[in-house]
Every structure is written in structure tokens, then in C-alpha cells.
Amino acid sequence: MRWWSFANLVSNAGTWMQLTVQNLLVLQLTGSAAATGLSLSVQAGPGLLMGLVGGAAVDRWPRKVTAAVSQAVLGVIAFTTAALIAFDQLNYGILLALAGVTGLIATVDGPACALLGNDLVPTEDVPSAIAVGSLVHSVGRLGGTALAGLSVGVLGTGAAYAANGLSFLFVAAVIPFLRPVSTALRRPAGEPDGAAAAPAAPAAEPEPEAGTGARDGLAFFLRRPRLVALAAVTGLSAIFGRNYQLTLAVLVTGPLGAGAAAFGTVSTVLAVGGILGAVLAARLRKPTVALVGALAAAGALLQIVAGFSPSLVVLLVLVLPMSVVESISDTAGTTVLQTDPPAHMRGRVLGVWRSASTGWGLVGPPLLGFLMELVGARGALVAGGLIITGAVAAGALLQSRRRAMPGPVPVPCATAA
């Protein structure tokens, strides 16, 4: 697990180097901000369209092989881009094609690497492993963004792609030496966790039947109330509550009358809060959807208060707990997502999630931007917080009513006189 975490730290830093430089590269090639947005959409598009297929592939193929091959292919793409830049052969069309292929490979690589990391620890330690992954992601993002500026200034844009290629190959080289806790990563479809080690215990609720295809994964997801509720809470939070880089940027530079440097301070506090939240989330053991909903509501209430911030200082005081709550909620939700389904369905469940999260990731920013045009940054923060809080409260009320409903009264058997 230590080797895997270190490899992911290197990989995350390389990925954020490339993402940062990619935006600069598109601007150099086209001079258009719209073209930059299009390149990001092209890279995200396969996650929306092919997430189900990628998740099904992860359930069918050996996980270590799948992760190693996908990482190696991503490395080849990064090296190819670096070579095209070095020989001045890269144009916008080729860059879009490479971004699309990257997004396509990521539909398999994402769930394969996520589930492989969980295989390295006992089941009870999966929440801690996910929290470590979140911490690695946050640190890698900070380090990669900083290294991108250094790379561009000293070695040029191609160096960032080459560095990212090396980071992918490093991960691919580490994977064969990983030793999963379970000796049987590939269980036959329908065989529950632990079946090889001990007889299966009676299930509290029957597992929905599912086949092996992508559509079977979607059907399983939709028949699983916990997963549907998790998607609803996370989707609303992602659209109306967590686009802080957009809402807080407008609030800081607009109503609060501060500048870009002040928003840089806000972004730093957000990053620090994310790291603190990941450390705290490592103490989670059995998070539930109810906990995710409660954390989402708490973050939404803080967001509402932040909307009324009279000064930058007050906003900074609120931003830290907002980020901490968001980080813990993300870890709790990811844990539920990766442990609630049976082992043979987890790749497809993550594939469904990738499609859904890509969808709200694409819809959220323009919808939130339109809302800010109507009611301003303060109004968007307050309205978004009320929407999230109201949805969580409505879901909790509906769940409590269902639990309070009496079950069917058994009819006594007739006896002979």
C-alpha cells in the first residue's frame, strides 16, 4: 500500500502538470478560450458515453493486468504528445484526438486503479485507504500545478507531457509487485466476497440479479436504493455546492471587492481543508449514505452563511470547514460506492458512476453560471445551499416515513375444528 500510494502521488503530480500545461498549449495553438473548454470536454466526453463499457471491462479482465496496461498506454500517449511538441508537429486537431483517446482509456483505468488500491488492504481498512488516496490526490494536485509552471518556464510545454509519461510508466512498473490481500481478485460472477475462505452468511437483503454486460450494471445500480440516493445527493452537491472555484471566484472579485491574489488565498485554504478532511476521513470505518447526506447538508449550511460574508476574512473562516466537510463527505461516499456492491459488480458500478459524474460535471458549471447571472454570486451560494439542504431533508423524511410504515399483518392459518 505504501508503494501504491507513492506511485499514485507521482502519477497525480504528473497528471496535474499535464492538465495545467494543456490549457496553456491550447491557448498557444488557437488563442481561443472556447477552444480550451472544448479540449477539456473532448477528454471528459468518453467518461459520459463509455463509462458503462469501461466498468464492465474492469469486471471481466484481471485487475492488475488491466491497470498496468492502461497506465502504460496513457504513458505512450503522453510521450507521443511530447514528441510532437518537440518536433513542432502538434496542431489543435491532433491534440483533440489525443485528448479523446486519453479520456477513453481513462474509462477503464479509473475504476481498475481505484479497486486495485482497495484490494491491498483488509475490508475494514478500505475507508482509510480511500482517505489516503484523497490525500495523495490533493498533495499531487498542489505539487503538479506548481511543477507545471516551473516546467514551462525552464524546459517548455513538452517537458510536462514527458514527465507525465514517466509517471504513468512508474505506476505500471509498480503494479506487478503489489500483493493484494485477497488471493482471488477475479471471482466468478455471483460469488460473494469471502466465499473462498468461509461459508457465506445469510444476507440481510437479497442481491439483485445481474448479468455481465454494461446494461446489467446500470440495471443493478438503479435497483439499489442506497446507490441511487448517493448519486442524488452527490449530484446536487456537485452542481450547486462544490463549484467553489467558480462561485467563490466571482464572490471574491465582485461583491467583496478583492483581487486575484485574494482568490489565490481562498484556493489555498480550500486545498488545506481538503488535506485536513482526508486525514480525518481516515478514521471512518463503516460510512453510510445517511452520513454522506448529513455532511452534504452541513456543507450546504456553511455555504449559505458564506453567501452572506461581509468581508474576505469572514469568508476565509468559513471556507476551511466547508472544504473539510466536503473532503470527508467525498471519502465517505466513495467508500459506500466501492464497498456496497458485491465484488463482481464493482467495476460496472464505478462505470455507471463515471458516466453520471461526468454528466453533472459538464452540466454544473454552465448551470451555475446562469444562476449567478440571475441572482449574483451571493444568491447562487444561498440558493444552492437551500436546494441541497432541502433535498437531503426531504430524503431523510421520506426514509423515516418508510421505516415507520407497518409491515403486512400475517394471516393466521385456519385450523381444523
C-alpha positions as CSV (number, residue, x, y, z in Angstrom):
1,M,0.0,0.0,0.0
2,R,2.9,2.4,0.7
3,W,4.3,1.7,-2.8
4,W,0.9,2.1,-4.4
5,S,0.4,5.4,-2.6
6,F,3.8,6.7,-3.5
7,A,3.2,5.7,-7.2
8,N,-0.1,7.5,-7.2
9,L,1.4,10.6,-5.7
10,V,3.9,10.6,-8.6
11,S,1.2,9.9,-11.1
12,N,-1.2,12.6,-9.7
13,A,1.6,15.2,-9.8
14,G,2.3,14.3,-13.4
15,T,-1.4,14.4,-14.4
16,W,-1.9,17.9,-12.9
17,M,1.3,19.1,-14.7
18,Q,-0.2,17.9,-18.0
19,L,-3.7,19.3,-17.3
20,T,-2.2,22.7,-16.4
21,V,0.1,22.8,-19.4
22,Q,-2.6,21.5,-21.8
23,N,-4.7,24.6,-21.2
24,L,-1.7,26.8,-22.0
25,L,-0.9,24.8,-25.0
26,V,-4.4,25.1,-26.5
27,L,-4.2,28.8,-26.0
28,Q,-0.9,28.9,-27.7
29,L,-2.2,26.9,-30.7
30,T,-5.6,28.7,-31.1
31,G,-5.7,31.8,-28.9
32,S,-9.2,30.9,-28.0
33,A,-10.7,30.3,-24.6
34,A,-13.6,28.4,-26.1
35,A,-11.2,26.0,-27.8
36,T,-9.6,25.3,-24.4
37,G,-13.0,24.4,-23.0
38,L,-13.7,22.2,-26.0
39,S,-10.4,20.2,-25.4
40,L,-11.5,19.6,-21.8
41,S,-14.9,18.5,-22.9
42,V,-13.5,16.1,-25.5
43,Q,-11.3,14.5,-22.9
44,A,-14.3,14.2,-20.5
45,G,-16.7,13.0,-23.2
46,P,-15.8,9.3,-23.2
47,G,-16.5,9.1,-19.5
48,L,-20.1,10.1,-20.2
49,L,-20.6,7.9,-23.2
50,M,-18.3,4.9,-22.4
51,G,-18.2,4.7,-18.6
52,L,-20.6,1.7,-18.5
53,V,-18.5,-0.2,-21.0
54,G,-15.2,0.6,-19.2
55,G,-16.7,-0.6,-15.9
56,A,-17.9,-3.8,-17.5
57,A,-14.4,-4.4,-18.9
58,V,-12.8,-4.0,-15.4
59,D,-15.2,-6.6,-14.0
60,R,-14.3,-9.1,-16.8
61,W,-10.5,-8.6,-17.1
62,P,-7.7,-9.4,-14.5
63,R,-7.5,-6.2,-12.4
64,K,-3.7,-5.9,-12.1
65,V,-3.2,-6.5,-15.8
66,T,-5.9,-4.1,-16.7
67,A,-4.4,-1.3,-14.5
68,A,-0.9,-1.9,-15.7
69,V,-1.8,-1.9,-19.4
70,S,-4.0,1.2,-19.1
71,Q,-1.3,3.1,-17.3
72,A,1.3,2.1,-19.9
73,V,-1.0,3.2,-22.8
74,L,-1.6,6.6,-21.1
75,G,2.2,6.9,-20.8
76,V,2.6,6.2,-24.5
77,I,0.0,8.9,-25.3
78,A,1.9,11.4,-23.1
79,F,5.2,10.6,-24.7
80,T,3.7,10.9,-28.2
81,T,2.4,14.4,-27.4
82,A,5.8,15.4,-26.0
83,A,7.5,14.2,-29.2
84,L,5.0,16.1,-31.4
85,I,5.7,19.3,-29.5
86,A,9.4,18.8,-29.7
87,F,9.3,18.4,-33.5
88,D,6.7,21.1,-33.9
89,Q,4.2,18.7,-35.4
90,L,1.3,19.2,-33.0
91,N,-1.8,21.0,-34.1
92,Y,-5.2,21.5,-32.5
93,G,-6.9,18.6,-34.3
94,I,-4.2,16.1,-33.3
95,L,-4.4,17.4,-29.7
96,L,-8.1,16.9,-29.6
97,A,-7.7,13.4,-30.9
98,L,-5.1,12.6,-28.3
99,A,-7.3,14.1,-25.6
100,G,-10.2,11.9,-26.7
101,V,-8.1,8.7,-26.6
102,T,-6.9,9.7,-23.2
103,G,-10.4,10.1,-22.0
104,L,-11.4,6.7,-23.5
105,I,-8.5,4.8,-21.8
106,A,-9.4,6.6,-18.5
107,T,-12.8,4.9,-18.5
108,V,-11.0,1.6,-17.9
109,D,-8.0,3.0,-15.9
110,G,-10.1,4.9,-13.3
111,P,-12.1,2.0,-11.9
112,A,-9.3,-0.5,-12.3
113,C,-6.8,1.6,-10.2
114,A,-9.5,2.5,-7.6
115,L,-10.5,-1.1,-7.0
116,L,-6.9,-2.3,-7.1
117,G,-6.0,0.1,-4.3
118,N,-8.8,-1.3,-2.2
119,D,-7.6,-4.9,-2.8
120,L,-4.3,-4.1,-1.0
121,V,-6.0,-3.7,2.5
122,P,-8.5,-5.6,4.6
123,T,-12.1,-4.7,4.1
124,E,-12.3,-2.8,7.4
125,D,-9.4,-0.6,6.3
126,V,-10.9,0.4,2.9
127,P,-12.2,3.8,4.1
128,S,-8.7,4.6,5.4
129,A,-7.2,3.5,2.0
130,I,-9.7,5.8,0.2
131,A,-8.8,8.7,2.5
132,V,-5.1,8.1,1.8
133,G,-5.9,8.2,-1.9
134,S,-7.8,11.5,-1.4
135,L,-4.8,12.9,0.5
136,V,-2.4,11.8,-2.3
137,H,-4.7,13.4,-4.9
138,S,-4.7,16.7,-3.0
139,V,-1.0,16.8,-2.5
140,G,-0.3,15.7,-6.0
141,R,-2.6,18.4,-7.4
142,L,-0.7,21.1,-5.4
143,G,2.7,19.8,-6.4
144,G,1.8,19.1,-10.0
145,T,0.3,22.6,-10.5
146,A,3.5,24.2,-9.1
147,L,5.8,22.0,-11.1
148,A,3.9,22.8,-14.3
149,G,4.8,26.5,-14.0
150,L,8.5,25.6,-13.4
151,S,8.5,23.1,-16.3
152,V,7.0,25.6,-18.8
153,G,9.3,28.3,-17.7
154,V,12.5,26.3,-17.8
155,L,12.1,23.3,-20.2
156,G,9.0,24.2,-22.2
157,T,5.5,22.6,-22.5
158,G,6.7,19.3,-23.9
159,A,8.6,18.5,-20.7
160,A,5.3,18.4,-18.7
161,Y,4.0,15.7,-21.0
162,A,7.2,13.7,-20.9
163,A,7.2,13.9,-17.1
164,N,3.6,12.7,-17.0
165,G,4.6,9.8,-19.3
166,L,7.3,8.8,-16.9
167,S,4.9,8.9,-14.0
168,F,2.5,6.5,-15.8
169,L,5.3,4.1,-16.6
170,F,6.4,4.2,-12.9
171,V,2.9,3.2,-11.8
172,A,2.8,0.4,-14.5
173,A,6.2,-0.8,-13.2
174,V,5.0,-0.9,-9.6
175,I,1.7,-2.8,-10.2
176,P,3.2,-6.3,-10.8
177,F,4.9,-6.2,-7.4
178,L,1.7,-5.4,-5.5
179,R,0.3,-8.1,-3.2
180,P,-3.5,-7.9,-2.8
181,V,-4.9,-9.1,0.5
182,S,-7.3,-11.3,-1.4
183,T,-5.7,-14.1,-3.4
184,A,-8.7,-14.3,-5.8
185,L,-9.3,-10.9,-7.4
186,R,-11.3,-12.5,-10.2
187,R,-14.2,-14.3,-8.6
188,P,-16.9,-15.9,-10.7
189,A,-19.9,-13.7,-11.3
190,G,-22.4,-14.1,-8.4
191,E,-19.8,-15.4,-5.9
192,P,-19.9,-13.2,-2.8
193,D,-16.8,-11.7,-1.0
194,G,-15.1,-14.2,1.2
195,A,-16.8,-17.2,-0.4
196,A,-13.4,-19.0,-0.9
197,A,-12.5,-18.5,2.7
198,A,-15.7,-19.2,4.6
199,P,-19.3,-20.2,4.0
200,A,-21.5,-17.3,3.1
201,A,-23.5,-15.8,5.9
202,P,-27.2,-15.2,5.4
203,A,-27.7,-11.9,3.6
204,A,-29.7,-9.2,5.2
205,E,-31.3,-8.4,1.9
206,P,-31.2,-10.3,-1.4
207,E,-28.8,-9.1,-4.0
208,P,-30.4,-8.0,-7.3
209,E,-29.7,-10.5,-10.0
210,A,-27.3,-9.1,-12.7
211,G,-25.7,-10.3,-15.8
212,T,-22.2,-9.5,-17.1
213,G,-22.9,-6.6,-19.5
214,A,-22.8,-2.9,-19.2
215,R,-26.6,-2.5,-19.2
216,D,-26.8,-5.1,-16.5
217,G,-24.5,-2.8,-14.4
218,L,-26.9,0.1,-14.9
219,A,-29.9,-2.0,-14.0
220,F,-28.2,-3.2,-10.8
221,F,-27.3,0.4,-9.9
222,L,-30.9,1.7,-10.5
223,R,-32.3,-1.2,-8.4
224,R,-30.0,-0.3,-5.5
225,P,-31.8,2.4,-3.4
226,R,-28.6,3.3,-1.5
227,L,-26.6,3.9,-4.7
228,V,-29.4,6.0,-6.2
229,A,-29.7,8.1,-3.1
230,L,-25.9,8.5,-3.0
231,A,-26.0,9.7,-6.7
232,A,-28.8,12.1,-6.0
233,V,-27.0,13.7,-3.0
234,T,-23.6,13.8,-4.7
235,G,-25.0,15.2,-8.0
236,L,-26.9,18.0,-6.3
237,S,-23.8,18.9,-4.2
238,A,-21.5,18.8,-7.3
239,I,-23.8,21.1,-9.3
240,F,-24.9,23.6,-6.6
241,G,-22.5,23.3,-3.8
242,R,-18.9,22.4,-4.8
243,N,-18.1,24.5,-7.7
244,Y,-16.2,26.8,-5.3
245,Q,-13.6,27.7,-7.9
246,L,-16.4,29.4,-9.8
247,T,-18.8,30.8,-7.2
248,L,-16.1,32.0,-4.8
249,A,-14.0,33.5,-7.6
250,V,-17.0,35.6,-8.6
251,L,-17.8,36.5,-4.9
252,V,-14.2,37.4,-4.0
253,T,-13.6,39.6,-7.1
254,G,-17.1,41.0,-7.2
255,P,-19.1,41.8,-4.1
256,L,-16.2,41.5,-1.7
257,G,-14.1,43.8,-4.0
258,A,-10.8,41.8,-3.6
259,G,-8.4,40.8,-6.4
260,A,-7.0,37.7,-8.0
261,A,-4.4,37.4,-5.2
262,A,-7.2,37.2,-2.6
263,F,-8.8,34.4,-4.5
264,G,-5.5,32.6,-4.6
265,T,-5.5,32.7,-0.8
266,V,-9.1,31.3,-0.8
267,S,-7.9,28.5,-3.1
268,T,-5.0,27.7,-0.8
269,V,-7.4,27.4,2.2
270,L,-9.6,25.2,0.2
271,A,-6.7,22.9,-0.6
272,V,-5.5,22.8,3.0
273,G,-9.1,22.0,4.1
274,G,-9.2,19.1,1.6
275,I,-6.0,17.7,3.1
276,L,-7.3,18.0,6.7
277,G,-10.5,16.4,5.7
278,A,-8.7,13.5,4.1
279,V,-6.7,12.9,7.3
280,L,-9.9,13.0,9.4
281,A,-11.7,10.7,7.0
282,A,-9.1,8.1,7.5
283,R,-10.8,7.3,10.9
284,L,-14.0,6.3,9.1
285,R,-14.9,2.6,9.3
286,K,-18.4,2.0,8.0
287,P,-19.7,5.2,6.5
288,T,-23.3,5.2,5.2
289,V,-25.4,7.2,2.8
290,A,-27.1,8.9,5.7
291,L,-23.7,10.2,6.8
292,V,-22.9,11.5,3.3
293,G,-26.3,13.3,3.3
294,A,-25.7,14.8,6.7
295,L,-22.2,16.0,5.7
296,A,-23.7,17.4,2.4
297,A,-26.3,19.3,4.4
298,A,-23.7,20.6,6.8
299,G,-21.6,21.9,3.9
300,A,-24.6,23.5,2.3
301,L,-25.5,25.3,5.5
302,L,-21.9,26.7,5.7
303,Q,-22.2,27.7,2.1
304,I,-25.4,29.6,2.8
305,V,-23.6,31.5,5.6
306,A,-20.7,32.1,3.3
307,G,-23.0,33.7,0.8
308,F,-23.7,36.5,3.4
309,S,-20.0,37.0,4.2
310,P,-19.4,40.8,4.8
311,S,-15.6,40.5,4.3
312,L,-12.8,38.3,3.0
313,V,-11.7,37.5,6.5
314,V,-15.1,36.1,7.4
315,L,-15.2,34.1,4.1
316,L,-11.8,32.6,4.9
317,V,-13.0,31.5,8.3
318,L,-15.9,29.6,6.6
319,V,-14.0,28.2,3.7
320,L,-11.8,25.9,5.8
321,P,-14.7,23.9,7.4
322,M,-16.5,23.9,4.1
323,S,-13.6,22.2,2.5
324,V,-13.0,19.8,5.4
325,V,-16.7,18.7,5.3
326,E,-16.5,18.3,1.5
327,S,-13.4,16.1,1.8
328,I,-14.9,13.8,4.4
329,S,-18.1,13.6,2.5
330,D,-16.3,12.6,-0.7
331,T,-14.4,9.9,1.2
332,A,-17.5,8.5,2.8
333,G,-19.4,8.5,-0.5
334,T,-16.5,6.8,-2.3
335,T,-16.3,4.1,0.4
336,V,-20.0,3.3,0.1
337,L,-19.7,3.3,-3.7
338,Q,-16.8,0.9,-3.7
339,T,-17.9,-1.5,-0.9
340,D,-21.7,-1.6,-1.1
341,P,-22.0,-3.6,-4.3
342,P,-20.8,-7.3,-4.5
343,A,-17.2,-7.8,-5.7
344,H,-18.2,-8.9,-9.2
345,M,-20.3,-5.8,-9.8
346,R,-18.0,-3.1,-8.5
347,G,-16.3,-2.2,-11.8
348,R,-19.7,-1.7,-13.5
349,V,-21.0,0.3,-10.6
350,L,-17.9,2.6,-10.9
351,G,-18.6,2.8,-14.6
352,V,-22.1,4.0,-14.0
353,W,-20.8,6.5,-11.5
354,R,-18.2,7.8,-14.0
355,S,-20.9,8.4,-16.6
356,A,-23.1,10.1,-14.1
357,S,-20.4,12.2,-12.5
358,T,-19.1,13.3,-16.0
359,G,-22.7,14.4,-16.8
360,W,-23.1,16.6,-13.8
361,G,-19.5,17.8,-14.2
362,L,-20.4,19.1,-17.7
363,V,-23.8,20.4,-16.8
364,G,-22.9,22.0,-13.4
365,P,-20.6,25.0,-14.4
366,P,-22.9,26.4,-17.1
367,L,-26.0,26.0,-15.0
368,L,-24.3,27.6,-12.0
369,G,-23.0,30.4,-14.2
370,F,-26.6,31.0,-15.5
371,L,-27.8,31.1,-11.9
372,M,-25.2,33.7,-11.0
373,E,-26.2,35.8,-13.9
374,L,-29.8,35.8,-12.5
375,V,-29.1,36.3,-8.7
376,G,-25.4,37.0,-8.4
377,A,-22.7,35.1,-6.6
378,R,-24.3,35.6,-3.1
379,G,-27.7,34.5,-4.4
380,A,-26.2,31.4,-6.1
381,L,-24.4,30.3,-2.9
382,V,-27.5,30.7,-0.8
383,A,-29.9,29.2,-3.4
384,G,-27.6,26.2,-4.0
385,G,-27.3,25.6,-0.2
386,L,-31.0,25.7,0.2
387,I,-31.5,23.3,-2.7
388,I,-29.1,20.8,-1.2
389,T,-30.4,21.1,2.4
390,G,-34.0,20.8,1.2
391,A,-33.3,17.7,-0.9
392,V,-31.4,16.0,2.0
393,A,-34.2,16.8,4.5
394,A,-36.8,15.6,2.1
395,G,-34.9,12.3,1.6
396,A,-34.5,11.8,5.3
397,L,-38.2,12.5,5.9
398,L,-39.2,10.0,3.2
399,Q,-36.9,7.4,4.6
400,S,-38.2,7.8,8.2
401,R,-41.8,7.5,6.9
402,R,-40.9,4.3,5.1
403,R,-39.4,2.9,8.3
404,A,-42.5,3.9,10.3
405,M,-44.9,2.2,8.0
406,P,-46.2,-1.0,9.5
407,G,-45.5,-4.2,7.6
408,P,-48.1,-6.6,6.4
409,V,-50.1,-8.3,9.1
410,P,-49.7,-12.1,9.0
411,V,-52.9,-14.0,8.5
412,P,-53.2,-16.9,10.9
413,C,-53.6,-20.4,9.3
414,A,-57.0,-21.9,9.6
415,T,-57.1,-25.0,11.8
416,A,-59.5,-27.9,11.7
417,A,-62.4,-27.8,14.1
